[in-house]
Amino acid sequence: MPKFSRIFRKFLISYIVILFIPSIAGYMSYRTSIAVTQSVSIENNVTQLRKSQDILERRMSEVESFTRQLALNQELNVLMNEKGSDDKVNLYGIWKVNNDIKAFSQTNDFLQQFYIYLNNYNVLITPASSYFQPERYYQTFYYKNLPVDEWKKTVLEQTHNREIMPLNSFMTNGVQTSVITYMQSLPLNSFNGTARATVVVLIDEKVITSLLSDLKDQYGGWSHISDAQGHTISLLGINEADVGKLASDHSFDQNKASQFYNDDLVITIRSKSTGWVYQAGIPRQVLMENANKIKYITWSVTSAALIVGLLVGLLQAYRNSSPMHRLLTVMKEQFGKDVAMGRNEYDFLQGNIANMITNNKRLETELNRQVPLIRDAFLKRLLAGEFRSQEEIAAAAAQVNSELQLDAGYTGILQINGYSGMDSVEILNELNAARLIVKQALRDLGGHLPMTDLGADRVVVIFGGMEAEENNEAGKKEIERILKELAQSVFNEYKIRITAALGNPFANAMEISHTYEQARQALEYALHINKTGVLWYSDAHTDSDTYYYPLDMEQRLISTIRVGDIDEAKRIVRSIITQNMDNRELSIEMKHQLNGELKGTFLKLLDQKTFQESDIFENIKNRIVGIQANVEIETIMQELDGIMEALCGLIVSKKNDNHNKTVEQIIHYIAEMYKDPDLNLYRVAEKVERPEKYISQLFKEVTGMNLSDHLEKVRMDHAAELLKGNMYTVDEIASRVGYNSSHSFRRAFKRVLGISPSSYRLSMTE
């Protein structure tokens, strides 16, 4: 088959289309899975950021609650309302407040560093100490970018109501950090003028960023918190420059909850209570990690499935298109290369197969119409003795579906009387009708008897299935009854008179022509004596001084010897001798003449090329010529038997040699072509140029094995040899020994050897 034939491509395209339909569905499912995974990842990160927001705002609420508690502290209120002076300082009150606020720094990490400034005493109270000169505190704890005067002016002296100073660099005992500053003036209703006291809470950036550290540690992302004015509250994993760039980029939507910016997913949450803006950035590759796993697995599995599916599609396309292609090739060879293909190969096959079926039915109808003619021709050949063997008769009878029983019976001739010497058209038409009437009436009486016309006024009928004995009175009486009823019936209804003549019984189909000749002689005798009714040859027999050796008998003897049937040849010769010696009174001259006729028959046989080229030609010729008429009849018969045995033996030997050569040719051809999966009986018959049925029967007769069984055995023997090694798999071995299907190979191997191929290989390796 061409590597890329049209039908192969059609099969392959159909398989690819079928393969891609679930692939497209899988791709849609894959896209949905990726989108859902991405959405889930974004939702999880938004949730995590919201949780961090909630925690931070709770902590800031705790800071605010802390300032409210301080506003209610009695000791602090006393200190705030006292009039301060340099000479009188309420040290006890300051000490008492200092002790009261120590506990706060130990319970809340947002309150690790705070102080209270009393404006009336100019005192700064911390959990650890009190500073009567705030400048000294600021020398150790100070903002890097805020001078002391500015600090006092903006932080200590102004009133504050839950104010938060954005992120600033801050020095603590020489250690730099960043803090946001929460400021609240006391009392809480200090809105104008100078506050009596100010609470300042310094919240370390590290404490805030620890709430968002999971985003950086887990995802390698960043976070940024800013107040309502855009001032930075906290930074983690990003610098101010990048934050500023993000804020100034018009392509970035500040109000969108989640969006991709560059290679990061940026989540933005705005607090409704504080107005703070929480932003978190997560790298795309981290966010899509699970999705990428799904993507990798999906693409890997899909690619593998597509590759495997494509390979299977190629294999299936080849397997399914190969028989179709071979069928198309045969069709084109039969109908011509230039025959129109039609729309496609199936139309071509449908059209041609439909034509074949139509032609076959037409031929079958025509053959059925010809069957009566063929059957009639078969009967005429049978009566004329043209068949050379019983097998040939049986084959011809089967061909015409003849119901003739070949075992034994009688041959008879029915003569329609009263038309002798008349040959006008009207008479011939009347005789045709009379023959039809007689045959139909005989069928009604005797069943489906083989019959054929003999001239215009005679019908030959064969009564088969009866004992082949001359004294079989029951059979003869039954035939006489049928024929008498026939004669009476056709006479009463149509005024047709008939005479029936029958020969002696025949023992097999080869004797039918002989009994027919007897019936003909009996009919001539009946016409001679003007007898009607039924006459048997045995009743019509009279002594004669002439020998009996009719031409048809001679022809049958020659034909029988030509096919090598020694038994039938001996039977014919004995029949001739018996007929002449027992039933006739022959003179010496007639005996010599009969002997000469028999010798002449055998000399005619020697004229064939088969006998002329043989080594026994001269010997047989001399034996024939040497037969003397004046010897005993038994001696003549023995010599004739010897001559016939030699001639038939030569014929059989020649036939066997030819048969053996044909069988050897078949065996050699199978040994060469067993790998071809298309090797069959038709191909073998084509090679040896013989009919399929002939070579099938011949191979069975010579080898005792069916040809198909021999082919299977040859394939299994080669398969067994290949299974002894490990070079090929079972499927490859199946292909190498001529099987398209490994399943069929396995079944055949187990049927022939009684074991599966795999088990056989295992047993050979052990």
Secondary structure, DSSP 4 states (H G I P E B T S, - for coil): --TT-HHHHHHHHHHHHHHHHHHHHHHHHHHHHHHHHHHHHHHHHHHHHHHHHHHHHHHHHHHHHHHHHHHT-HHHHHHHHSPP-SS---HHHHHHHHHHHHHHHHH-GGGSSEEEEETTTTEEE-SS-EESSHHHHHHHEEETTS-HHHHIIIIISS--SSEEEEEEEEEETTEEEEEEEEEEEESTT--SS--SEEEEEEEEHHHHHHHTHHHHHHH--EEEEE-TTS-EEEEESS-HHHHHHHHH-TTS-TT-SEEEETTEEEEEEE-TTT--EEEEEEEHHHHTHHHHHHHHHHHHHHHHHHHHHHHHHHHHHHHHHHHHHHHHHHHHHHH-TT----SSHHHHHHHHHHHHHHHHHHHHHHHHHHHHHHHHHHHHHHHHT---SHHHHHHHHHHTT-----SSEEEEEEEETT-TT---HHHHHHHHHHHHHHHHHHHHHH-S--EEEETTTEEEEEEESS---TT-HHHHHHHHHHHHHHHHHHHHHH---EEEEE---BSSGGGHHHHHHHHHHHHHHHHHTT--EEEEHHHH----SS----HHHHHHHHHHHHTT-HHHHHHHHHHHHHHHHTS----HHHHHHHHHHHHHHHHHHHTSHHHHTSTTHHHHHHHHHT--TTS-HHHHHHHHHHHHHHHHHHHHHHHHHHHHHHHHHHHHHHHHHTT-TT--HHHHHHHHTS-HHHHHHHHHHHHSS-HHHHHHHHHHHHHHHHHTSSSS-HHHHHHHTT-S-HHHHHHHHHHHHSS-HHHHHHHHH-
